[in-house]
Amino acid sequence: MSKVYPDVGSALADVVEDGQTVAVGGFGLCGIPEMLIHGLRDSKVANLTVISNNAGVDGVGLGLLLESRQVRKMVSSYVGENAEFERQLLAGELEVELTPQGTLAEKLRAGGAGIPAFYTRTGVGTLVAEGKEEREIDGARYLLERSLTADVALVKAWKADRAGNLVYRKTARNFNPVVATAGRVTVAEVEELVETGDLDPDHIHTPGVFVQRIVVNPAPTKHIEQRTVREA
């Protein structure tokens, strides 16, 4: 059965549902599966728990899902430049679980590897530690952090072959590889699609066994989260 779908609507049609947990790749606006996020918004599914490094910005990326009020809870490492995120958070309309960035990455990696939990020193003695098991190992205190998995994972890659093997480009690699492994169903948005066997095996970042669906976006928008210019 082909993993390649002709458009976003068909790729998500029988995958996304109300109340699901959705993990989304990207860092800021770099490497976000923008077309898939638009498709998720257009699907009108609601009451979602979204796992992502951040919530995008107003009007772009996951900011669209916040504006349409499809997100019930965010599991994230920082707020970012998103006024709607802050507004809903302060109004008590959005549940937010803030997690240290490295811990978030390891939670997803561990989830994809079938590891239910792990110990880390990050967050010991802070608000992050509240309600979590602590253990002393070799004279140091560690927190027990539970891993993360998702019903659906949405990722952005540069290239894919028809078997679903993915190659990311430069910094767009960021959270995408760990998100791809953590999803029960992983949908990849790619810029280039090649035939199976055309990719050098040594260059593949995510093996196709983790990817169930592919949709091609040959001309993605290259957004800049915060433009800084030198004064004249």
C-alpha positions in Angstrom: 0.0 0.0 0.0 1.4 3.4 -1.0 2.4 5.8 1.8 2.2 8.8 -0.5 -1.1 10.8 -0.4 -2.2 13.4 -3.0 -3.1 16.1 -0.5 -3.3 17.0 3.2 -7.0 16.3 3.5 -6.7 12.7 2.4 -3.6 12.1 4.5 -5.3 13.2 7.7 -8.9 12.2 6.9 -9.2 9.0 8.8 -6.3 9.7 11.2 -7.2 12.8 13.3 -10.0 12.8 15.8 -11.3 14.9 18.7 -9.4 14.5 22.0 -6.2 13.1 20.5 -2.6 13.8 21.5 -0.7 15.2 18.6 3.1 15.7 18.5 4.4 18.3 16.1 8.0 18.8 14.9 9.8 22.1 14.6 11.7 24.7 16.6 10.2 28.1 16.5 9.1 28.3 12.9 12.0 26.3 11.6 11.1 22.8 10.3 7.4 23.0 11.1 5.0 20.9 9.0 3.1 24.0 8.0 0.8 22.4 5.4 -0.1 19.6 7.8 -0.9 22.2 10.6 -3.2 23.9 8.1 -4.9 20.6 7.4 -5.3 19.9 11.1 -7.0 23.3 11.5 -9.3 22.7 8.5 -10.3 19.3 9.9 -11.9 21.1 12.8 -11.0 18.4 15.3 -11.0 19.8 18.8 -10.0 19.2 22.4 -6.4 18.3 21.4 -3.3 17.9 23.5 -0.4 19.2 21.5 3.2 18.3 22.2 5.7 20.7 20.6 8.8 22.7 21.5 6.7 25.9 21.3 3.4 27.2 20.1 4.5 29.1 17.0 3.5 32.7 16.6 0.2 34.5 16.0 -1.2 33.5 12.7 1.5 31.0 11.8 2.2 27.4 12.7 0.5 26.1 15.8 -0.7 29.7 16.5 -3.4 28.8 14.0 -4.7 26.0 16.2 -4.8 28.3 19.2 -6.7 30.9 17.3 -9.3 28.4 16.3 -9.4 27.0 19.8 -8.8 23.5 18.9 -6.1 23.0 21.6 -7.0 22.1 25.1 -3.5 21.4 26.4 0.0 22.3 25.3 3.1 20.3 26.4 5.9 22.6 25.5 9.3 24.0 26.6 8.6 27.7 26.2 5.8 30.1 25.2 7.6 31.9 22.3 6.3 35.0 20.5 2.6 34.1 20.7 0.2 36.6 22.3 -2.8 34.2 21.9 -1.0 31.5 23.8 -0.3 33.9 26.6 -3.8 35.3 26.6 -5.5 31.9 26.8 -3.0 30.7 29.5 -3.6 33.8 31.7 -7.3 33.5 31.2 -7.2 29.8 32.4 -8.6 28.7 29.0 -5.5 26.6 28.1 -3.8 24.0 30.2 0.0 24.2 29.8 2.7 21.7 30.9 6.0 23.5 30.6 9.0 21.1 30.4 12.7 21.8 30.1 13.7 21.6 26.5 16.2 18.8 26.8 13.8 16.8 29.0 11.1 17.3 26.4 13.3 15.9 23.7 14.3 12.9 25.8 10.7 12.3 26.7 9.8 12.0 23.0 12.9 9.9 22.2 12.3 7.6 25.1 8.6 7.2 24.1 9.6 6.3 20.6 12.1 3.7 21.9 9.5 2.1 24.2 11.1 3.4 27.4 8.3 4.3 29.8 10.4 6.7 32.1 13.9 7.8 32.9 15.8 9.7 35.6 17.3 13.2 35.0 18.9 15.8 37.2 17.2 18.6 35.3 14.6 20.3 37.4 15.7 19.0 40.8 14.9 21.6 43.5 12.6 23.6 41.2 8.8 23.8 40.4 9.4 21.1 37.8 10.0 18.6 40.5 6.6 19.0 42.2 4.7 15.7 42.4 7.5 13.7 40.8 9.4 10.8 42.3 13.0 11.6 43.3 15.9 9.2 43.7 19.5 9.5 44.9 22.0 7.9 42.5 25.7 8.1 43.2 25.2 10.9 45.6 23.1 13.1 43.3 19.3 13.7 43.2 17.3 12.7 40.1 13.7 13.2 39.0 11.7 10.4 37.4 10.2 11.7 34.1 7.6 9.8 32.2 8.1 9.5 28.4 5.8 10.9 25.8 4.0 9.3 22.9 1.2 10.6 20.6 -1.7 9.3 18.7 -0.5 11.3 15.7 2.9 12.8 14.9 3.3 15.5 12.3 6.8 16.2 11.0 8.5 18.1 8.2 11.4 16.7 6.2 13.4 17.8 3.2 13.4 14.5 1.2 11.6 11.2 1.4 11.5 8.1 -0.7 8.3 6.2 -1.3 9.1 3.8 1.6 8.9 6.7 4.0 12.7 7.1 4.8 13.3 10.8 5.7 16.1 13.2 5.4 16.0 16.5 7.2 17.9 19.6 6.1 20.2 21.4 8.5 18.5 23.1 11.5 15.1 21.9 10.4 16.1 18.5 11.8 15.6 19.8 15.4 12.7 18.0 17.1 11.4 16.2 14.0 13.3 12.9 14.4 12.2 12.3 17.9 8.6 13.4 17.1 8.5 11.0 14.2 9.3 8.0 16.3 6.9 8.9 19.1 3.7 8.8 17.0 1.3 5.9 16.7 0.7 7.2 13.2 3.3 9.6 11.7 2.5 11.8 8.8 5.5 13.5 7.0 5.3 16.7 5.0 8.3 16.7 2.5 9.7 19.0 -0.1 11.0 16.3 -2.4 9.9 12.8 -3.1 12.3 10.3 -4.7 12.0 6.7 -5.6 12.8 4.0 -3.0 16.6 3.2 -3.2 17.6 6.7 -4.4 18.5 7.9 -0.9 22.0 7.0 0.5 21.2 4.8 3.5 23.9 6.6 5.5 22.0 9.9 5.0 18.7 8.7 6.3 17.7 10.3 9.6 14.3 8.6 10.2 13.8 5.1 8.8 10.6 4.5 6.9 9.3 2.0 9.5 8.3 5.0 11.6 6.4 6.8 8.8 2.9 5.8 7.7 2.0 8.6 5.4 3.7 11.2 3.2 2.4 14.4 1.6 4.5 16.6 -0.7 4.8 20.4 -0.3 7.3 21.4 -2.9 7.2 25.2 -2.1 6.9 25.7 1.6 6.9 29.2 3.0 10.1 30.1 4.8 8.8 32.1 7.8 11.1 34.2 10.0 10.0 34.2 13.7 11.7 37.4 14.7 13.3 39.5 12.1 16.3 41.6 13.3 18.0 44.1 11.0 20.9 46.5 11.6 20.0 50.1 12.0 21.3 52.4 9.3 
